[in-house]
Amino acid sequence: MMKLLRRLHLYLGCFFAPLLLFYILTGWYQTLNPNRLKSPSEAETLLQKFRVVHSDQIFPSENELDKPSSPKKYRALVVVMSIASTVMILIGLVLAFKTLRTQWPVWLSLVLGVVLPAFLLWLGQGR
């Protein structure tokens, strides 16, 4: 069973790694550059077009105003990626708990992964 979980984790991770990296990097770019485009047709540079892919799930074309792109197929892939990423995270947690003799570092990492972001958000609340 553990061998199957490792293989599933490996192949799902390899398949979705490029798309996950794309979303991580474009999300990072959006976080640092909060100026939003009013419509996908305003995207001129490649970074702006990638930003539209991240937020609207389309790659804007030259005639976006005349003939708008459809996000349905790409959006379905993103939903599958989100489900697979959740499965990979859960498998990773199972593997972490099953393969390590000392479990406190895993628990500490999990707790810090919840507490630290919440604490940083709390610190940023107009204080």
C-alpha positions in Angstrom: 0.0 0.0 0.0 2.8 2.4 0.9 4.5 1.7 -2.5 1.3 2.6 -4.3 0.9 5.8 -2.3 4.5 6.8 -3.1 4.0 6.1 -6.8 0.7 8.0 -6.9 2.3 10.9 -5.1 5.3 10.9 -7.5 3.3 10.8 -10.7 0.6 13.3 -9.7 3.4 15.6 -8.5 5.3 15.3 -11.7 2.2 15.8 -13.9 0.9 18.8 -12.0 4.2 20.4 -11.0 4.4 22.8 -14.1 0.9 24.0 -13.6 1.3 24.4 -9.9 4.5 26.4 -10.4 2.7 28.6 -12.9 0.0 29.4 -10.4 2.5 29.9 -7.6 4.6 32.3 -9.6 1.8 34.2 -11.1 0.1 34.4 -7.7 3.3 35.7 -6.3 3.5 38.3 -9.1 0.0 39.4 -8.4 0.7 39.7 -4.7 3.7 42.0 -5.4 2.0 43.9 -8.2 -1.6 44.6 -7.2 -2.6 46.8 -10.2 -5.4 44.9 -11.9 -6.4 45.1 -15.5 -10.0 46.2 -16.1 -10.5 43.6 -18.8 -8.4 40.7 -20.3 -8.2 42.7 -23.6 -5.9 45.2 -21.8 -3.1 42.6 -21.4 -0.2 43.6 -23.5 2.9 42.0 -22.0 3.5 38.3 -21.5 3.4 38.8 -17.7 0.0 40.6 -18.0 -1.3 37.8 -20.2 -0.1 35.2 -17.6 -1.8 37.2 -15.0 -5.1 37.0 -17.0 -4.6 33.2 -17.2 -4.3 33.1 -13.4 -7.3 35.2 -12.7 -9.7 34.6 -15.6 -8.5 31.2 -16.9 -8.0 32.4 -20.5 -5.0 33.5 -22.6 -6.2 36.8 -24.1 -6.0 37.1 -27.8 -5.8 40.2 -30.0 -9.5 40.2 -30.7 -10.7 39.4 -27.1 -13.3 42.2 -27.2 -14.9 40.9 -30.5 -14.7 37.2 -29.8 -14.1 36.4 -26.1 -12.2 33.3 -25.1 -14.0 30.5 -23.1 -12.4 29.4 -19.8 -14.4 26.2 -19.4 -11.9 23.6 -20.5 -8.9 25.2 -18.8 -11.0 25.8 -15.7 -11.9 22.1 -15.6 -8.1 21.3 -15.7 -7.6 23.7 -12.8 -10.3 22.0 -10.8 -8.7 18.6 -11.4 -5.3 20.1 -10.4 -6.8 21.4 -7.2 -8.3 18.0 -6.3 -5.1 16.2 -7.2 -3.0 18.7 -5.2 -5.2 18.1 -2.2 -4.8 14.3 -2.7 -1.0 14.8 -3.0 -0.8 16.8 0.2 -2.8 14.2 2.1 -0.7 11.4 0.7 2.4 13.4 1.7 1.1 13.7 5.2 0.4 10.0 5.4 3.9 9.2 4.1 5.4 11.7 6.6 3.7 10.1 9.6 4.2 6.5 8.4 7.9 6.8 7.4 9.3 8.8 10.3 9.8 7.3 13.7 9.8 10.6 15.4 6.5 12.3 14.7 6.8 15.5 16.7 8.7 17.4 13.8 5.8 16.6 11.5 3.2 17.8 14.0 5.3 20.9 14.7 5.5 21.7 11.0 1.8 21.3 10.6 1.0 23.5 13.6 3.5 26.2 12.4 2.0 26.0 8.9 -1.4 27.0 10.4 -0.3 29.3 13.2 2.3 31.4 11.3 0.1 32.5 8.4 -2.7 33.3 10.8 -0.3 35.2 13.0 1.1 37.3 10.1 -2.5 38.1 9.0 -3.3 39.2 12.5 -0.2 41.4 12.6 -1.2 43.1 9.4 -4.7 44.1 10.6 -4.1 47.9 10.9 -1.9 47.5 14.0 
